[in-house]
Amino acid sequence: AAEKVTMSDAKTVSIVDEPTTLIVSKHGWLRSRQGHNIDPTQLTFRSGDNLMACLPCRTVDQLILLDTKGRAYSIAASDIPGGKGDGVPATSLTDFQDGGKPCLALAVSSDKTYLVAADGGYGFRCQGTDFLSRGKAGKAFLTLGENESPAIFMLAPSDGEVACITKDGRALVFNIDEIRLLAKGRGLKLIDATPGKTALEDIIPVIDGVAGKLKGERLELRRGNRGGKGKLVRASRK
């Protein structure tokens, strides 16, 4: 007897795995371009809009939008139209809940690990499959504290160290293994931070002993335990 095939199975089989680039605007317009040789500076947008993310990926990947409420929405890269023009509004492919608006975007592969964190300094690692949702309403993903917003959405290093950077110029370096692997939630405190002037601003992988401008003794002095305050690198931003 022939095995039954669902519509979702048929759709997956029909997708050709090839390079594509997803373009997400800050006002939530989505489009794609074939290949990876896309110059972001040559992209044009609707009046008052500009680039949020230019994401080289594969047509079998998923575009994940994180909204201001910490909710995750998954859109198949193959569903995002190509050609010329502004693309389509994300609201035509997703149903944003409770007034949430897209604020971070990343192209995600199911077999890779990612790092998400809020500006209050809490975060976790997760698998690419953890973002996926069946419906347009997405799924509750990153739990936010009072006045917090999603701040970090990135591919996680497979090993080694990361440097957490705050807006007031502090850095804390520790091993990526100290960040728990979760399917969703708030995570653990990565660095002592609060929304506003002391918020978590960036997380930089340490590669060959260098993380941004940190290297040598400057990097060594900022090594510590996850959740610590870190040490000043530069003057704080006003």
Secondary structure, 3 states (H helix, E strand, C coil): CCCCCCHHHHHHHHCCCCEEEEEEECCCEEEEEECCCCCHHHCCCCCCCCEEEEEEEECCCEEEEEECCCEEEEEEHHHCCCCCCCCEEHHHCCCCCCCCCEEEEEEECCCCEEEEEECCCEEEEEEHHHHCCCCCCCEECECCCCCCCEEEEEECCCCCEEEEEECCCEEEEEEHHHCCECCCECCEECCCCCCCCCCEEEEEECECCEECCEEHHHHHCCECCCCCCCEECCCCCC
